[in-house]
Amino acid sequence: MAVKTFAAIDVGSFEIEMGIYEISQRGGIRLIDSVNHVIGLGSDTYTTGEISSELTEELISILTDFRQIMQTYRCTAVRAVATSAMREAANRAVVLDQIATRTGLKVEVISNAEQRMLSFKAIASRGQKFDDLIQDGTAVIETTFGSTQITIFDRGQMVGTQNVRLGALRLRDMIAEVNSARDERELVMGEMVDHELEIYKRIHLGNRKIKSMIALGEPIRVIFSRLMRMDGRDPAADDITDQKTLLRYLQYVTERTDSQLEDSLGVTMAIAGVLFPAAVVFRRALDMTGAEAVWCPGTRLIDGIAAEHAYNHRMIRHPHDFERDVISAVREIATHYGEGTPHRDYSVRNTLKIFDALKKSQGFTDRDRLLLETATLLHHCGRFINMGHPNLSSCDIIHETEIIGLSEEEHEMIAQILKNDDEHFDWSGNSMQVAKFTAIIHLSDALDRSAKLKGGEYTIRLDEQRHLNISTKYTGDMTLERLSFEKNKRLFIGIFGIEPIFRQRRKH
């Protein structure tokens, strides 16, 4: 396959960055040029709720320059994404429209869950090191300018992720009015960070043993790379260090003023100002996890954008099964709300059998399968809160729960599927995809209405007469399942125009 040139743009909370990449099967993903520009979009959004017209003009000017650079490299494709500052801005639609009309660039506002998945894809693209490290209790701590994401991997899969508003820029702006010595500022900021991390540890980490940490985000990348070079070491070749060394680097930052960091590390004053809060976060995170080894891969969001582009267009092979990570994390959520049961696993298997039987006729995709599996795992999780109206509670729970890797639209779709109860389907405001997935889940749930797994391994196939034949070898009493099946098949027929037929082997 020929070499493709791709441009990745990150419109971040503190800076805008563009990477130009060459991608090929033989050479993999290679960064050939990058350019960035500091711009305080986050300071506007986090304090006023909007991006000012002055910063909008500056943003458009920067992106216009980026466009010219892309043309110089003859990029065949580009993807521009915006994160929390744009996501939280009340006037984001206006800003995005002006960017599109004046630069020709369509900037995609991604959810926090999508942003973090891009970060994982960036580090996974570095080779086997990621998969090796996450086999045994690893915490991925990513501190960006807007927030900190804490994700736990164990036995090669993601087991949970949480976002806390401990971003370097947010913390810097919150502490800006504290006019005191640096050690006192660290104490105040440390108390703020400790409060959030203590809550996280009590609710989500518990007694889980963390052996390693993967440290991500622009502030830690700058701290690690600059201080490694001061030690006479190559941060690219020697990117795994011990807890003691990283703590020494973090202490170096917290003991110096912004001016001293600007001079000693050779960074701008703007960058120096966010290193202190980031160092406080990572210092506390190391205390919380007790991680013995720390990997600082130095990856950036633009690396993840390039990696995802290469994977999606089959330019290079996926190094890690990220879809299984999504399902693993969703299983943890389901278990937390009491749905990690044999009945739920059985329902998932039957749901996917129905999906597979319908896939070709309905034009379903592999992504659809992942989303349906997610919705089935979380079906009726609201019973944890309200046994009488579980569907409304399920919808509320999912609205407030981050599901890594899902877009805002996909997340909302899952919530709407769970909102529709067994009695009726509310067509108002729902898409056909929501309707189809709802019908599949309800029919699947009917196959084990007693939650006793009576049916065993159902055989499910679609015939040429548009009958969905669902067969079981179980010869015992399935009256409850039959009644529930007849009730739920009406919705299924109304949506698909396909008649489900329940077939049970007769007693001899």
C-alpha positions in Angstrom: 0.0 0.0 0.0 1.3 3.5 -0.9 2.3 6.0 1.8 -0.6 8.3 2.8 -0.1 11.7 4.4 -2.6 12.5 7.1 -3.1 15.6 9.3 -4.4 15.4 12.8 -5.5 18.5 14.7 -6.3 18.8 18.4 -8.2 22.0 19.4 -7.5 21.7 23.1 -8.2 23.7 26.2 -4.8 25.3 26.3 -3.2 24.9 22.9 -4.0 23.9 19.4 -1.7 21.2 17.9 -1.4 19.7 14.5 0.6 16.6 13.5 1.5 15.6 9.9 1.9 11.8 9.6 3.0 9.3 7.0 1.1 6.1 7.3 1.8 2.8 5.5 1.6 -0.9 6.1 5.4 -1.3 6.0 6.4 1.9 7.9 3.4 2.1 10.3 2.6 5.6 11.6 5.4 8.1 11.5 5.1 11.7 12.7 7.0 13.9 10.2 6.1 17.4 11.4 4.1 19.0 14.2 3.2 22.6 15.1 1.4 24.0 18.1 0.1 27.3 19.3 -0.9 28.2 22.9 -4.4 29.7 23.1 -6.4 29.9 26.3 -9.8 28.6 25.1 -10.2 26.8 28.5 -9.7 29.9 30.5 -12.6 31.5 28.7 -14.9 28.5 28.9 -14.2 27.5 32.4 -14.7 31.1 33.8 -17.3 32.7 31.6 -19.0 29.7 29.9 -18.2 31.0 26.4 -15.4 31.4 24.0 -14.8 35.2 23.3 -15.0 36.7 19.9 -11.3 37.7 20.2 -10.2 34.1 20.8 -12.5 32.9 18.0 -10.6 35.2 15.6 -7.3 33.9 16.9 -8.4 30.3 16.6 -9.5 30.9 13.0 -6.2 32.6 12.1 -4.3 29.6 13.6 -6.4 27.0 11.7 -6.0 29.0 8.5 -2.2 28.7 8.9 -2.6 25.0 9.6 -4.6 24.6 6.4 -1.7 26.1 4.4 0.8 23.7 6.0 -1.4 20.7 5.1 -1.5 21.9 1.5 2.3 22.0 1.5 2.5 18.4 2.6 -0.3 17.4 0.2 -2.3 15.7 2.9 -4.8 13.2 1.6 -7.0 13.4 4.7 -7.5 15.5 7.8 -9.4 15.1 11.1 -9.8 18.0 13.5 -11.2 17.4 17.0 -12.1 19.7 19.9 -12.2 18.7 23.5 -13.5 20.0 26.8 -13.2 23.8 26.2 -15.2 23.7 23.0 -17.5 20.9 24.4 -18.5 23.0 27.4 -18.7 26.4 25.6 -22.3 27.6 25.4 -21.6 29.3 22.0 -19.7 26.3 20.5 -22.2 26.1 17.5 -21.4 29.6 16.5 -17.6 29.1 16.9 -17.7 25.9 14.9 -19.8 27.4 12.1 -17.4 30.4 11.7 -14.4 27.9 11.6 -16.1 25.9 8.9 -17.2 28.8 6.7 -13.9 30.7 7.0 -11.3 27.9 6.9 -13.1 25.0 5.3 -12.2 22.8 8.3 -14.9 20.8 10.0 -14.0 20.6 13.7 -15.6 17.6 15.4 -16.4 18.0 19.1 -15.7 14.7 20.7 -16.9 13.4 24.1 -14.6 12.8 27.0 -15.1 9.1 26.5 -14.0 9.3 22.8 -11.0 11.5 23.8 -9.7 9.0 26.3 -10.1 6.1 23.8 -8.0 8.0 21.4 -5.3 8.3 24.1 -5.4 4.5 24.6 -5.0 4.0 20.8 -2.0 6.3 20.8 -0.1 4.3 23.4 -1.2 1.0 22.0 0.2 2.0 18.6 3.7 2.1 20.3 3.9 -1.7 20.2 3.7 -4.6 22.6 4.6 -2.6 25.7 1.0 -1.5 26.3 -0.4 -5.0 26.2 2.4 -6.4 28.4 2.0 -3.7 31.0 -1.8 -4.0 31.4 -1.8 -7.7 32.3 -1.2 -6.9 35.9 -2.9 -4.0 37.7 -2.2 -0.8 35.7 -3.6 2.6 36.3 -3.6 5.0 33.3 -3.6 8.6 34.7 -4.1 11.2 32.1 -4.0 14.8 33.3 -4.9 17.3 30.6 -5.7 21.0 30.9 -9.4 20.4 31.6 -9.6 17.2 33.7 -7.9 14.0 34.9 -9.0 10.5 33.7 -8.2 7.5 35.8 -8.6 4.2 34.0 -7.8 0.8 35.5 -6.6 -2.2 33.4 -6.1 -5.7 34.7 -5.6 -9.1 33.0 -5.3 -7.3 29.7 -8.6 -5.5 29.7 -10.1 -2.3 31.0 -12.1 -2.7 34.2 -13.2 0.8 34.9 -12.7 4.5 34.2 -13.6 7.8 35.8 -13.2 11.4 35.0 -12.5 14.0 37.7 -12.2 17.7 37.2 -8.6 18.0 38.2 -7.2 19.5 35.0 -4.0 21.5 35.1 -5.6 24.6 33.7 -8.7 24.4 35.9 -6.5 24.0 39.0 -4.2 26.8 38.0 -7.1 29.2 37.5 -8.8 28.1 40.8 -5.7 28.7 42.8 -4.7 32.0 41.0 -6.2 34.2 43.7 -4.2 32.5 46.5 -1.4 35.0 47.1 1.0 33.0 49.2 4.2 31.1 49.2 4.5 28.2 46.8 4.6 25.5 49.5 1.3 27.0 50.9 -0.2 26.9 47.4 0.8 23.3 47.1 -0.9 22.5 50.4 -4.2 24.2 49.3 -4.1 22.5 45.9 -3.1 19.2 47.4 -6.1 19.3 49.7 -8.3 19.9 46.7 -6.8 17.0 44.8 -6.7 14.6 47.8 -10.5 15.2 48.4 -11.3 14.0 44.8 -8.8 11.1 44.8 -10.0 9.9 48.2 -13.5 9.7 47.0 -12.3 7.9 43.8 -10.3 5.4 45.8 -13.1 4.6 48.3 -15.8 4.1 45.6 -13.9 2.8 42.6 -10.4 1.5 43.4 -11.0 -0.2 46.7 -8.4 -2.8 47.5 -7.3 -3.4 44.0 -3.6 -3.8 43.7 -1.9 -1.4 41.2 1.5 -2.4 40.1 2.2 0.1 37.3 1.1 3.5 36.1 0.9 4.9 32.6 1.3 8.7 32.8 -0.3 10.7 30.0 -1.0 14.4 29.2 1.0 17.3 27.9 2.2 18.6 31.3 3.6 15.2 32.4 5.2 14.7 29.0 7.0 18.1 29.3 8.1 17.3 32.9 9.3 13.8 32.2 11.1 14.6 28.9 12.9 17.8 30.1 14.1 16.3 33.4 15.1 13.1 31.8 17.4 15.0 29.5 18.7 17.0 32.5 19.7 13.6 33.9 21.5 12.7 30.7 18.9 10.1 29.7 16.8 9.7 26.5 13.1 10.0 27.3 12.1 8.2 24.1 14.4 5.2 24.6 14.2 5.0 28.4 10.5 5.8 29.0 9.8 3.5 31.9 11.0 4.6 35.3 10.5 3.8 38.9 8.3 5.6 41.4 11.2 7.2 43.2 12.6 8.9 40.1 9.2 10.3 39.0 8.6 11.6 42.5 12.0 13.4 42.4 11.0 15.0 39.1 7.6 16.1 40.5 9.3 17.6 43.6 11.6 19.5 41.3 8.6 21.2 39.7 6.7 21.9 43.0 9.7 23.5 44.6 10.2 26.1 41.9 8.4 29.2 40.7 7.0 29.5 37.2 9.9 31.8 36.3 12.4 29.3 37.5 10.8 26.5 35.6 10.7 28.6 32.5 14.4 29.2 32.7 15.5 25.7 33.8 13.2 23.6 31.6 13.3 25.9 28.6 9.5 26.3 28.3 7.2 29.2 27.8 5.7 31.0 30.9 2.3 29.7 29.8 3.5 26.1 29.9 5.4 26.6 33.1 2.2 27.8 34.8 0.4 24.5 34.3 3.3 22.2 35.3 2.9 22.9 39.0 -0.8 21.8 39.3 -0.1 18.7 37.1 2.9 17.8 39.3 0.6 18.0 42.4 -2.0 15.7 40.7 0.6 13.1 39.7 2.3 13.2 43.1 -1.0 12.5 44.8 -1.9 9.8 42.2 1.3 8.0 42.9 0.5 8.1 46.7 -3.0 6.8 46.0 -2.1 3.9 43.7 1.3 2.9 45.1 2.5 2.1 41.6 6.1 0.9 41.5 6.8 1.4 37.8 5.7 4.4 35.6 5.6 4.4 31.8 5.6 7.9 30.3 5.2 7.2 26.6 5.0 10.8 25.6 2.0 10.3 23.3 -0.4 13.1 22.4 -4.0 13.3 21.3 -2.9 13.9 17.7 -1.1 10.5 17.8 -4.4 8.8 18.8 -6.3 10.6 16.0 -3.7 9.3 13.5 -3.7 5.8 14.9 -7.5 5.6 14.8 -7.5 6.8 11.2 -5.0 4.2 10.3 -7.0 1.4 12.0 -10.3 2.4 10.6 -9.0 2.6 7.1 -7.1 -0.7 7.5 -3.8 0.8 6.8 -2.3 -1.0 9.8 -3.5 -3.8 12.0 -5.2 -3.2 15.3 -2.6 -3.8 18.1 -5.2 -4.2 20.8 -8.9 -5.2 21.0 -10.4 -1.9 22.1 -14.0 -3.1 21.6 -13.5 -5.8 24.2 -12.3 -3.1 26.5 -15.6 -1.2 26.0 -17.5 -4.4 26.9 -15.3 -5.2 29.8 -15.8 -1.7 31.3 -19.6 -2.0 30.7 -19.7 -5.3 32.5 -18.2 -3.6 35.5 -20.9 -1.0 35.4 -23.6 -3.7 35.1 -22.1 -5.7 38.0 -22.1 -2.5 40.1 -25.8 -2.1 39.6 -26.7 -5.8 40.2 -26.9 -6.9 36.5 -23.8 -9.1 36.5 -25.9 -12.2 36.7 -26.1 -15.5 34.8 -29.5 -14.3 33.4 -27.9 -11.1 32.0 -25.1 -13.0 30.4 -27.6 -15.5 28.9 -29.7 -12.6 27.6 -26.6 -11.1 26.0 -25.8 -14.3 24.1 -29.4 -14.6 22.9 -29.5 -11.0 21.9 -26.4 -11.4 19.8 -27.8 -14.5 18.2 -30.9 -12.6 17.1 -28.7 -9.8 15.8 -26.4 -12.1 13.8 -29.5 -13.8 12.2 -30.8 -10.3 11.2 -27.5 -8.7 10.3 -27.4 -9.2 6.6 -31.1 -8.4 6.0 -30.9 -5.2 8.1 -27.5 -4.0 7.0 -26.2 -4.0 10.6 -22.5 -3.3 11.2 -20.0 -4.6 13.7 -20.3 -1.3 15.5 -24.0 -1.9 15.8 -23.3 -5.2 17.5 -21.1 -3.6 20.1 -23.7 -1.0 20.9 -26.5 -3.6 21.2 -24.3 -5.7 23.5 -23.7 -2.6 25.6 -27.4 -1.9 25.9 -28.3 -5.5 26.7 -25.7 -5.7 29.5 -27.1 -2.5 31.1 -30.8 -3.5 30.5 -32.8 -3.0 33.8 -29.7 -1.7 35.7 -32.2 0.9 37.1 -33.7 -1.8 39.4 -30.8 -1.0 41.7 -32.6 2.3 42.4 -36.3 1.7 41.6 -37.8 -1.7 41.2 -41.2 -0.2 40.2 -39.9 1.9 37.3 -36.5 0.4 36.4 -36.4 1.7 32.8 -36.6 5.4 33.7 -33.9 4.8 36.4 -31.8 2.9 33.9 -31.9 5.8 31.5 -31.0 8.3 34.3 -28.0 6.1 35.4 -26.6 5.8 31.9 -27.0 9.5 31.2 -24.7 10.1 34.2 -22.3 7.2 33.6 -19.3 7.6 31.2 -18.9 4.7 28.8 -15.4 4.9 27.3 -15.2 5.0 23.5 -18.8 6.0 22.8 -19.7 9.2 21.1 -22.4 11.5 22.6 -24.9 10.3 20.0 -24.1 6.6 20.8 -24.3 7.2 24.5 -27.7 8.9 24.1 -28.9 6.0 22.0 -28.1 3.5 24.7 -30.0 5.6 27.3 -33.1 5.8 25.0 -33.1 2.0 24.4 -33.1 1.5 28.2 -35.8 4.0 28.7 -38.4 2.1 26.6 -40.2 -0.4 28.9 -41.8 -3.7 28.1 -45.4 -2.3 27.8 -45.0 0.0 24.9 -42.5 1.7 22.6 -42.5 5.5 22.6 -41.9 6.6 19.1 -41.5 10.3 19.9 -37.9 11.4 19.4 -36.6 7.9 18.9 -34.7 6.7 15.8 -35.3 3.4 13.9 -32.0 2.1 15.4 -33.3 2.7 18.9 -36.6 0.9 17.9 -34.9 -2.1 16.3 -32.5 -2.6 19.2 -35.3 -2.2 21.8 -37.3 -4.9 20.0 -34.4 -7.3 19.9 -33.6 -6.9 23.6 -37.2 -7.3 24.6 -37.6 -10.5 22.5 -34.3 -11.8 23.9 -35.4 -11.1 27.5 -38.6 -13.0 26.9 -36.6 -16.1 26.0 -35.6 -16.3 29.7 -38.5 -14.6 31.4 -38.1 -16.9 34.5 -34.4 -16.1 34.6 -33.7 -19.9 35.0 -31.8 -20.4 31.7 -34.3 -23.1 30.7 -33.9 -22.8 27.0 -30.2 -23.7 26.9 -28.5 -22.9 23.7 -31.2 -21.5 21.4 -30.8 -22.0 17.6 -31.9 -18.8 15.8 -32.2 -18.3 12.1 -34.0 -16.2 9.5 -35.7 -18.1 6.7 -36.7 -17.0 3.2 -40.3 -16.5 4.3 -39.2 -13.8 6.8 -39.7 -16.0 9.8 -37.2 -15.7 12.7 -37.2 -19.3 13.9 -36.1 -19.6 17.5 -35.7 -23.2 18.6 -34.9 -24.9 21.9 -34.3 -28.5 22.8 -35.7 -28.1 26.3 -38.8 -30.2 26.8 -39.9 -28.9 30.2 -42.5 -26.2 31.1 -41.9 -22.9 29.3 -45.3 -21.3 29.7 -43.9 -18.1 31.2 -41.4 -17.7 28.4 -44.1 -18.4 25.7 -46.4 -15.8 27.2 -43.7 -13.2 27.3 -42.6 -14.1 23.8 -46.1 -13.7 22.4 -46.4 -10.3 24.1 -43.0 -9.0 22.9 -43.1 -10.3 19.3 -45.8 -7.8 18.4 -43.4 -5.0 18.8 -40.8 -7.0 16.8 -43.2 -7.6 13.9 -44.3 -4.0 13.8 -40.7 -2.8 13.5 -39.0 -5.4 11.4 -41.9 -6.9 9.4 -40.5 -10.3 10.4 -42.4 -12.8 12.5 -40.6 -14.5 15.3 -41.6 -18.2 15.8 -40.9 -20.0 19.1 -40.2 -23.7 18.6 -39.8 -26.2 21.4 -39.0 -29.9 21.1 -42.0 -32.0 22.2 -41.8 -34.6 25.0 -41.7 -38.2 23.7 
